[in-house]
Amino acid sequence: MRRTASATGLALAFLAFAISGVVGFASPQSPSADKIDDALSDEPQTLPGAFIIEWSDGFSPEDSFYGDLGIDVERRMDLKFRLFNGGSFRFKNATDDENGEIFQQIAARPEVKAIWPVKTIQMPVPEPSPQRQGAIASSRSRVTRRQSAAADGYRPHVMAQVDKLRAEGYTGKGIRIAVVDSGIDYTHPALGGCFGEGCLVAYGWDLTGDNYFAGGELEPDADPYDGCVGHGTQVAGIIAAQPNELGFTGAAPDVTLGAYRAWGCTGSTTNDVLLAAFNQAYEDGSDIISCSAGYYTGWSTDPWGIAASRIVDKGVPVIVSAGNSGREGIFNHGSPATGVGVASIGSVDNEVMPLLQARAEFRIANKTEDFGFLSSSTPFTQNLTLSLWSLSLDTEAAGDACLPLPDDTPDLSDKLVLLRVSDASACASWEQASNLVAKGAQYLMYYSQDNSTYAPLSFYTTGINGVGIVSPSQGAHWLGLLSQGSEITVNIVNPTVADILYDELENYWTGGMTSEYTSWGPSWELVSKPQFTAPGANVLAPYPLAMGRRWNIFDGTSASAPLTAAVFALVGQARGTLDPKELSSVISSTSKPLTWFDGETHSQMGPVPQQGAGMVQAHDASVAKTVLGVTQLSFNDTENFVATQSFSIRNTGNATLVYSLGSRDALTVNTFAPGSSSVSRFPPPVTEAAAVLSFSESEVVVAPGSSADVTVTVSPPRGLDPKQLPVYSGWITLSADNGEGHVLPYIGVLGSMKTTPGFLSGLEHGTFIGFANNPDPANTTYNIARPGTQAPPGQGNYPSILASLKMGSQMVRADVVPLSPTSVPTTTFFNLTSIGMIPGFPDTWVTRRNWRLGIFDGRLADGTAFPEGSFKVVFSALRIFGDAEKAEDWSFGETIPFNIQYLD
């Protein structure tokens, strides 16, 4: 069995955490892929003095409870729900010491079932993506669709087999999907134009108000309108957009949407608000809950995740985005996507690039044609009619205008110059422009070398008054006409007022591949995450009208999660059940595992911690007669290895099925590169060394309406270094004689999660004290002003403290250990003598991260001041699967000795 930390030890540890109540360290910035909307916050911060309480079963008179505290308490939220009976509050004027005392009193009372700190979470406020969007037009601009666009169906739907279910008449009718997000602009024509009974967006609640910021005053109301963020509006459109001028709809256009606005225009919120939103959505009769938000912890144990798991247990699927931190490598999954039973969704790149281009036209003799272009950092600012001219008629010319133009070049001041984007080896775009300016050019229209480079250009050249770029096919078309002697006149409309021309280009280089940015599992408990993936990069979505446009190109697991929520609705409608266990099983087992893509295409399969079961195949799931009893297997790490496990196969059909059992290997991922103590960033080191699976029987016969159990035994891959913590994975395959094919993903770890050191060593990334990023030598004396006072100008040297945790931990402490005699009270933690902790500690249920106290001002976590003297800071992290009461189950890192002296 998997080991977990001692309940008693963690309870005591958590009590200490809540007492500290102050966070003084900034969250680490987890860079996501360029231009990707990361709907997951970095590790959340604690709201000082604020807590979530869950009352013991049957307890309700909390008014008297708060009154008995004998101190001013601001009641934040009433969290009375069928699946959660509690509330959140914040001490108004209590000191840090009083906070701690009161918390201890609260935690010890029999009415209190559990207590957690309120966490603040910064959610995204997405901007329209500049890539693939050349029109700067307002929401009033006319939008047209080029005839070539979506000729074979809306591609994300084709990729996920949504188109097949839609062709059979499944639209999600009668199913209620709650969107927990930033609200929805229900005035958008593609989202129904109204709110309330009979509308597409029929129910919901605004839990925050426009002006809410984390820790501020909540201003809830009954109108969940989104006119300032756009995130929830895009999510809603992916699920259920109505027929529109762009020729597509949401995946399940006949569902009924509920909008639960959980953050306002500032983009910040708290976990008690999100917990309330999930529970309210459940109580309002939602059949499915979709949420494209979260934060990085990698654990399943925070109150928001617990709330999500309880809802799943009651029969409502909860679909959550996995996160967009894929560049940070393995073991960096979002919560509450890590919750038990919660469907965590990764992303796959769209097979086409949707384009929102500025619409223009060109004329040949008496014939006029439309074309689209992307604007640049030097946009056209007026309406223009120009003759098209090109230096070269060769589409393969790699260096158009890279050299000064010949003397016989005509005056280019009244022409639109067509040229190919130069190869980087030849020259830069600004160099091309400079050579053209020498011949009078003012207006340039580039064409891209291929679809992958069709994107707005960013450069400035004096004398150039307008730059655009067209697709390679449009450039080739023009060059063909010019080579025939045709005269082409181009009419350009100022992009700020131009109509929008929607088109699509084939994505030949990443289409159909797992998105580079999609967050990797597994969870720190070694549960396989994500569950599966869906198209999420380059997805068309509606945008709030009040924000200046009607449509946007949306990227991220924020887009793949709502598409999957719609798949749950369609598959549920087809199968006649919305049971989350059955739907998760059939959607997982019929998913399509994808090959490894790390910038290049490979024949080997991508690791399960990146893609789960693979890309959802909705139609296959809807007709599957096979339901597996589990959606994943974890063989754990070497120390807690469970070599033999079982799973069930249920035949829901009317005929006996014979299953042939086998396996399919995925690439094994080394968490650490050889000689490195940091988790490898994307792309990680991989190897073809794979586990060997054996089965209790090679074929299984299951009668209709019956089940059978299968036992599988794994032999981990050989020849790998356990210090690199290899994560092996793959799929058990089941081929039924009715033509069905199913997969069951599995993972395992070579090495010990517990004995892998928690803290990085060395000065570059390890634990140190110094100024900014520069470590100071041992025994440096820091002269600082006493807390609450200002240092005289030019005096004082304040240290910063940094600690880097490379593994997750249920508890991290940062004790200040005196190295010289001190008169202040001390406590002991195993063999450490501590005068207290630095602000922000202890911290609980954390993922790998950095802590940095930017300017240390001499205060401890409880607000008291450091005494003068010599000290070191010792960081302690409870090891994964560790027991908090055993010293050997803690990992330690410490600073060098330093001295504190106050300025008089």
N, C-alpha and C positions, 0 to 999 in steps of 0.2 A: 504494500500500500504506500501511496505517496505520503511523505512526512510533512506535517505542518508545525508551525511554531506552537509552543505551549500556550494554551488559552490564558492561564493565570499570568504568565510572564508578559504576554502581549497586552493584557488588560492593564497591568501596572505601567508598562511602557507607554501605552496610549494615554493613560491618565497624566503622565508627565508631559506628554506632548501637548495636551489640551491646556495644561496650566501655563505653558510658555506664552501662548496666545499672540505672539508677535513674530512677524517674518521680516528679517532684515536683509535677506539675500534675494537678488533678482533671479527670476527664472532664466534658465539657459535658453538662448535662441536656437531653435531647431530649424535650420533652413530647409524649406521644401523646394521642390523643383521650380524652376523659373516660371513665373506667371501662373502658378497653380494656386487657386484659392484653398488655403489650408483651414478647414473648418474645425480643426482641433487646436485648442490652446496648448501652450507649453504647460509644464507642470503647474497646477494652480497654486495660488497663494492663500494663506489663511487670513480671514477677516478678523482682526483682533477683537477678542471678547465676545465673539458670536458663535452660537452652537445650535446644532440640530439635536432634538431629543425625540426618541421613540418611547412612548409610554408603555408600561407593562400592560398585558392583556386585561381589558375591562376597566382600566383607569380612565376617568374623564374630567374630574373637577380641577382642571389645571389652574383656574383663577386663584384658588386657595393655595395651590402649590407655589406659584410665582410670588404670592403675597408672603408666604412663609420664608422666602429668601431674605427678607429684611433689607433689600437694596433695590435701587431703581433698575428696572429691566424694561428694555424696549422690545415688545413682542413683534417680531418681523412677520412671520407667516403662521397661519393656522394650517397644520398639515394633517387634518383629520380626514382620512380616507379609509375605504374598506380594507385596503391592503397595507396601510401604514397609518398608525395612530400616533401623531406627534405634533411637534411645532418647532419653530426656530425663534431664537431671541438673542438679544445683545445687551450686555451690561452697559449702563449709561455712563456712570461716573466712577466705577470701581477702579482701584489701582491694580497694577499687575499682581501684587501679592494677594489682594482681596479676590481678584479673579480666580487665582489658584485655589484659595481656600474654599470659595463658593463652589467651584467646579468639583472639588473633592466631596463636598457635602451633597451635591446633586448626584454625582455618580454612585454614591453609596446608598441612595434612597431606594426603597423597594419599588416605588412607582416608575423608576427609570429602567427601561429595558436596554437601551443603548444610547450613547451620546457621541457625536462627531463634531469636529469644528466645521464652521461654514467656510467654504472655499470660494475664492473669487476666480473667475474664468474670463479671459479676454477672447471673445469670439471675433471672427473676421467681419470687416465691413468691406466687401469686395468691390473693386472697381471694374468697369468694363475692360475686358482683355484687349490690349492694343494689337495683339497678333490676330491676323485674319479678319480685322475689322478696319476697313479703310474709310468708311463713312462716318462723319462726325455729326450726322443729321439728327434732328430733334425727333421726339416721339410723334410729331405731326407729319413727318416725312412719309411719302408713299413708299411702300416696300413691294418689290416685284421679285418673282422667282424665275430664274433662267430655265428654259425648257429642259436643259440637260441635267438639272439638279434632281436628285432622288428618283431617277428614272426607274430604278429597280427596287423601289421601296426605301423607306427611311432606314438608313444603314444600321444604327444602333439596335433597332428592332429586329432587323434581319439577323444580325450577329447573335442576338439572344433568343431567336426563334419566336419573338413576340408576334411578328407578322403572321406566322402560321396560326397562332391562336386567334388573332384578330380575324383572319380569313374564315375561321370556323364560327365566328359570331360572338366570341368572348370579349367583353369590353369592361368587365368589373362591375357591371350594373348591380346595385343593391348592396355594395360593400363600402364600408366607411373607413377611410384612411386618415388618421391624424398626422399632421405635419407639425412636429415640435421644432420651432426654428425662430426666425426673425419676424414672423407674420407673413401675410400674403397680400399682394396688391390685387384684390378681387375685382377692382374696377377695370382691369386689363381685359380687353375683348376676348383674348384667348383663355381667360380664367373665369369667364361667365358674366362679368360686368356687374355682379351684385353679391350681397352677403345675406344669408339667412335661408329660411325654409324655401325650398324650390330652386335654390341657386347651386352652382357647382361647389362653392365654398359655403357650406350650409350651417356650420356650427363652429364653436371655438371660444377663445378667451384671450385677452391681452393681460398677461400676468405682471407686466413691468411698467408700461407707459413709455412714451417717446423719450423722456429725459432721464430715464433710469441709468444709473451707473452702479457698479458693484459696491454695496455698502450704503448706497443712498436710499432715498425714500421710494418705496414702491407705489406706483399709481395705477393699479389695475382697473380695467374697464372691460366692457363687453365687445369692444371693436378691435379685432386683431389685424388691423390694416398695416401694411408695410409700404411706406413711401420713402424710406431713407436708407435702407440697407440693401435689399434686393435678394439676399441669399434664399430666404424662404419662398419668394416669388418664383425663382428659378427652379427650386426643388418641386414646387407644386406643378409647374408646367411640364416637367419631365414625367410626372405621374399622370397628369390628366388634362393637358392643354387641349382646347377645343379646336375644331377646324379653323384654319387661318390662311392668310395670304402666302405663307411660306410652304404650304402643302403638306404639313405633317400634323400629327396630333400627339398627345401624351400616350404612354403605353396602355393606359386603362382609362379612357376618356369618360366612361360612364360611372366611375366611382363617385362617391360623395366625399368631399374633403372637409376636414376639420383643421382649423388654424389655431395653434397655441403659441402665442408670441412670448418667447422666453428671454429675449434681450431686446433692448431699445436701440436708439440711434447711435449711442456711444459704443455699442458692440460688446459691452461687458455685462456679466451676470454672475450668479452664484448657484452653487449646487442645490440649495434648498428650493430655488425657483424652478430648476429643471426637474427635481424630484416631484414638485407639485404639478408641473406640466404633464409629466408622464401619468401620474395618478389621476389627474382630472380627465385626461384623454381617455383613460381606461373607464372611468366612471360614467363618462358621457356616451358610452356605447360604441367606442371605436373598435373596429374589427382587426385593424393593423395599425401599428405605430411606426412612423418613419422619422428618423432623426439624423441629420447630417452635421453632427457636432460632437464634441467631447474634449478630452485632454489626455496627455500622455502619462500614464502610470504603469500600465501593463499588468495591473492586478484587478481582481473581480470583486473587491471587498469594500468599495466606498458606498455611501448610501444611495447615490444615483444608480449605480450598477445593481445594487441589491433590489432597488425598486423595480428596475427593468426585469430582473430575473423573476421576481414574484409575479409580474404581469404575464410573463411567458408561461409560468406554471399554471396560471388561471386560463390559459387557452388563447391568448392574444399574441400573435407574432410581433416581435420588436426587431426592427431592422435599423442598424446603425453603421455609419461610415467608419472604416478602419483607420483612416488618417492618411496624411500625405507626407510622411517623414521617411519615405523609402531610401532616400540618399544617406540616411543615418545608419542604415544597416539593420541587421537582425535584432530581435528582442527590443522592439520599440513600438508596441501596439497601443492603440487608443482605448480609453475607457469612456463610456460604459460598454463599448463593443466587446470587451473582455468578459462581460457578465455571463454567468452560467445560462445557457439556452438562448442568449442573444445572438442574432445572426449578424456577424461582422462582415462587411463587404469591401473588397478591394476593387481595383480599377483596371480596365483594359482600354488601350487606345482605340479610338474610332478608326474604322477602315477608310473613312473619307475625312477631308478637312472642310468643314462648313465655312463659308465665306460671307461676310456682310460687307459688301464693297460699295463704294460710291458709284452711282450709275452715271454713265456718260454715253456719247454716241459718236460714230464716225460715218462719213459719207463718201461713197465712190460713185461718181457720175450722178445718177438719180436714185441710187439705192442707199438707204440709211440703216445702220445696225447698231444695237446696243452693245456696250461692253462695260465691264466693271474694273475698278482699280482700287488699290489700297493707297491711302494718303501716307505722307511721311512726316519727318520732323520739320520739313519746309513745305507746308501744304500750299496748294493753289488757294488764293484768297479772293478770286474774282471769276466771273464767267469769261471763258476764252474760246475763240475760234482760231485754230492754228493749223498750218499745213504740217503733215507728218514727214519727218526726214530722218534717214538713218545713214550713219557713216559706213556700215557694212551690211550686206545682205545675207551673211552667213550666220546661221543660228549657233554654230559651233565656235564662233570667234570669241576667244577667251579674254582678249584684251582690248575691246572697243575703247578708243580714246585714251588709252594708257600712255600714249606718246603725243606730243604736240601735233595738231592737225596740219595737213598740207596747206600750202599757200593758196591753192585754188578752191579751198572750202568756201561755200557761199556764206553770206551774212545769215546767221542763225537766230537773229533777234525776233523774227516773226514766225518761228517754227517750233514745233514740239519735237524734240530730238529723241529718237528711239535708240536705246542701246542695251546691251546685255549686261547684267550684273557681272562684274569682272571676277575671275578667279583670284583668290587671295594672293596667289603666287605672282600674278601679273601686276596688279596695282589695287588701290583702294577706290571706293566709289567717289570719294571727295577729289581724288586725283583725276579721275575721268571728268568730273564736273569742272575742275579748274581748267583743263585743256579745252573744254567746250566753251567756257566763258570767254576765253581768249578770242573766240570767233563770234562773240555776240550772243551766245545761247543764254536764255533766261529760264526756259521751261524744259524739263527732262521727264521722260517716261521710260523707266527701266523695265526689262522683262527678266524673270528669274531663270536660272539655269535649269531647274527642275522643280517639281512641286514642293520638295522639302525646303527650298530656299525662298518660297513665295511668302514674304513677310515685309512689313513696313521698313523702309530704310531710315537710318538715323545718322545724318551728317549735315553740316552747314558749310556752304561755300559762298563767299561774297559775290553778288551778281546773279545768283540763282534765286528765282522768285516762285518756284513751284516744282515739286518733285512727286512723282507717283510711281507705282510699279504694277505691272500686269502679269498675268500667268504666263508660263512658257508657251502654252498653246495659242494664246492671244498674240504674243510676240511673233511666233512662227507664222501665224495667219497674216499679219501685217507685212512681214518680210516677203512672204510669197506674193502678195499683191503688188508690193513695190517692185519686186524683181520682174513682174510682168508689165511694168511701166505705168501702173495705175497711180493716179493722184488721190491721196487720202486727206480729207479734211476732218479734223477732230474737234468736237464741241464738248468742252469741259464745263460743268457747273460747279460753282463753289461748293466744296464738300460740306460746308456748314449748313447748306440748304438743299443739297442734292438728295434725290431719291436714293433708296438702298436697293442694290441688286444682289439677291441671294444666289449663291452658286456653291458647288461642291467640287473638290479635286480629290482624286484618289491619293490615299496615304500609303505609298508603296514601301516606306521604310520602317514605320512602327505600327502600322495598322494591324489590329488583331493580336498584338503582343501585350503582355502584362505591363502596365504603366510603370515607368521607372520610379515614380514618386510614391506608389502605393506602399503603405506601411507594412512592415514585416512583423509577424509573430515569431514564435509562439508567446503565450503569456508567461509570466515568471513562474506560474504553477505548472508550466509545460502542458497546457491545453492548446491544441492546434487552433490557431487563428491566422488569417481570416477564415470564414467558412467557405466562401466562394467569391468570384469576381463578376463584374458586369461592365459594359462599356461606360466609361466615365470621362475620357479625355476628348475634347473637341465636340461637345454636345450643345446643340441649339436649345435655347430656353428663353421664355419671356422675361422681361425686365420691368421694374416699376415705371409707370408713365411719368411720375413726378421726378424721376431721376434723369429724364432727358432723352430716353430712347425706349423702344418697345421690345427689342431683342438683344440677346447677348450670347457669346460663345462661352460656355461654362466648362471648367476643367476640375477634376479631382474626384476623390471618393465621395464628396458631397453630391456629385451627379450620379455615381453608380449606385448609391444606396437607394434613392427614390425610384430609380428604374427597377431595382430588385423588389422594392415594396410593391410596385405595380405587378411584377411577375408573380409575387405571392398572391395577389388578388386574382389574377387571371388563372393561375394554376388551381387556386382554391375554388374558383367558380367552376372550372372544368371538372374538378374531382368531387365537388359537392361537400368540401370540408375546409375549414380554416384552422384546423388543429396545427399548432406550430411545430409539434414533433413530426407529424407526418409530412407536412410541407417542407420542413427543413431537410428531412431525410430524402425525399424524392428529388428535390431541387439539387441537393448536394450530390447524390449518387449518379445523377444524369448529367452533371456538369462536365465540361470539356477541358481536361488538363492541357496546358499550353507549353510550348517549348521555351527554352531559356533564351532570354534576350537581354544582353548587357551592353547594348550599342551595336552589337552584331547578332545575326541570327544563328542559332545553333540547332543541332538535331536532338540534343539531349533535353529532357523535360526540366522545366523550371522547378525550384524547390517548393515544397508544400508550405513552408512558413511565409512565402511570398504570395501564393495564389490559392491556398486551400485546395478545395476539390477541383477548381478550375472555373471557366466561364459558364454561367448559367445557360441552360438550354431549355427554355420554358415549355415548348411543345413536348419534348421527350419526357419532361417531368409530369406533364398533365396526363399522359397516357400510360405511364409506367404501372405495371402490375406488381412490381416488387417494392417493398418497403423495408429498409434495413433498420435494425434496432438502435443503431448509433450513427452519428455523422462523422466521427473521427476516432482513432485509437492513438493513445500515447503510451509508448513503452518506457517513458521516464528516462532518467539519467542512469549512469552506471551504478551509482550508490543505491538507488531505489528501483533498480531494474525489475520490470515485470515482463518476463520473456514470453509468457503464454497468456493469451486473452481470448475471449469469445465474443461473438456477436450473433444476432438473430437475423434470419431472412424470412419475411412474411410474404406469402403469395396471396394477393387480393383478387386475382383473376378467377375465371371459371374453368381453367384447364390446368392440369399438372405441369409444372415447369422443372426442367433439369438445368442446373447451373454448373458451368465449368469454372473452377477457381484458378486464379493466377495472380501475378503481381506485375507492377510497372515501376521501375526505379525513377527517382528524381535525383538531380545532382545533390551531393552532400555539401553543406556550407560550413566552412571553418569560421567560428565566431571571431577568433583572433588569427591574424597572420603570423607566420613564424617569427619569433623574437619580439612580437608586439604585445603590449598590455592593454591596448585600446581596441574596442570592437571595430571591426573593419567597416568602412563606409562602402556604399554601393559603387561599383560592383564588388561583392565580397569574393574572397578566394573560394573556389569550388573544386570539387573532385568527383570523378565518376565512381569512386569506391562506394559500394551500396550494400545495404542489408540483404540477407537471404531469408525468405519467408517459406515456411512449410505449413501445410494444412492437415487437419485431422482426416480429411478425405478430399480427393481431387474433384469429385462431382457430388452435388447435393440435389436430391429430388424432393420437391415440396408440393404437396397436394393443394388444390384450391382451398382457400380459406384457412390454411394451416401455416405453421412456422417451423423452422429448423434452426438449430444452433450450429455454428461453425467455430472451431478452435484453430487459432493461428499462433505459431511460435516464430519468433524472430531471432536471427543470429546477426548481431551488429556488424558493420563493415570492419575489415581487418586492415592493419598497416597504417592506421591514423594515429596522430598524436593527441591524447586526451587533454593535454594542456591547451591545445587550440580549441577545445570544446566543440568538436564537430557535431552538427545537427543533421542527422540523416532522415530521409523521408521518402515517400512514394505512395502508391495506391494499391490496395487489393482490388483486383478486377473480377467481376462476375459476369459471365456471358451466358445468357439464358437461351434456351432453344426456341423461344418465340422471337428472337432477334434483338431483345433488349440487351444493352450493355450498361453496367453500373461500376462505379468506383467508390472505394472507401479510403480516404486519406489517412496516413499514419505518420507519426514522427517519433524520434528518439534522440537521445543525446549521449555521446561518448564522453566520459569524464564526469566530474562531480560539480553540480551547481553550487553545492555548499562549500567545497574547499577551494573553489576559484577565488583568488583574492578580490576583495571588494573595491579597495582604493588603488588608484594609480600611484605609481612611485616615480621619482625623478622630478626635476625642477620644471621641465617644460609644461607638463600637464598635471603634475601631481599635487600633493598637499603642501602649501607653502605660505609664508607670510612675507610681505614685501610691499613695494609701491607699484600699483597698477599690475602689470604682468612681469615685473622685474623682481625676482626674489632677493631679499636682503641676506647678508651673512648672519650666522648665529650670534646671539647675544646683542643684537642691535637694540639700542634704546630709542623708544618712541616718546617724544615729548608732546603731550596732547593737553588740550584744555579740559578742565573738569566738566563732566556731563552737565548740560544746561547752560554753559558759558561759551563765549567766543574767544578764540585764540587771537592775540594781538597780531596786527598785519605783519606778514612775513615770518611769523614764528610758528613752530609746531611741525611735526612730521607724523602724519597719520598712516598707519599701515592698512593694507587690504589683506584679507585672508581668503584663500581659495582651497577647495577640496573637490576632487573629481572622483565620482563613484562610477565604476564601470559595470556593475551588476545591480539589479534591483534589490531592494531591501524593504522588509516590513517595518523597520525602525532604524533611524539614524540619529545618533547623539553627537554633540560637539562640546565636550567638557573642557573647561579651563582648569588646568592642573598647576598649582603653585609649585615653584622650584626654589623658593626662598620662604623663610618663616612668615606666616601670616596670622593675623588675629581675627579674620572674618570666619564665620561658620563654614564648615566643610561637610560634604557628604562623600560616601564611597560608592563606586560602581566597580564591582569586582576588586581588582587591585589598584584602581585609580582613586586618588583623592581629588575632589573637585570643589571649587568655590561656586560653581554654577555653569550654565551653558551660555554660549553666545547667542544673540537674537536669531530667531527662526528655528531653534532646535528645542527639543527633539522634533523630527519630521517622520511621518509614517507613510507606508505603502508607496514608496517612491520608485521611480524607474532610474536607469543610469542617467547621471546628470552632473552638472557642476553647481557648487554653491560658491558664491562670492559675496563677501561683505566689503562693499566698495570703499567706504571710509569708516573704519572702526573708531567709535567715539568713546570707548571706555565703559559702555553699559553691558550688563549681562541680560539674559533673556527676561528676568523678572524685573528689570528696570533699575536694579541697584548698580552702583558704580564699582568698577575694578579698584582694588587697592593698589598702591604702588608696589612694585616688586618684580620678580622674575617669574615667567610663566611659559607654558606651551599649551597648544590646543590639541586635544586628542579626539579624533573623529572615530566613532564606533558604528559599524553597520551590522545589523543582525543578518546572518547569512541566509540564503534561500533554503527553505526547509529546516531552518535552525530552531533551537529551543532558546528562548530569551533568557532563561535562567541558568544557562551554561556558558561560561566564559569562552570555551573553545568554539562556540557557535557564533562568535562575533569576529568581524574583521576590523582591523585598526589601521589608522593612518594618523600621523601627527606632524605638526610643524616643528621647526627647530626652536630652541629657546629664544625668548625675546624679553625685553624689559619695558615696563610702563612707568613713566614719570610724568607728573602733572606740572603744567606751567603755573607758576604762582602769579 
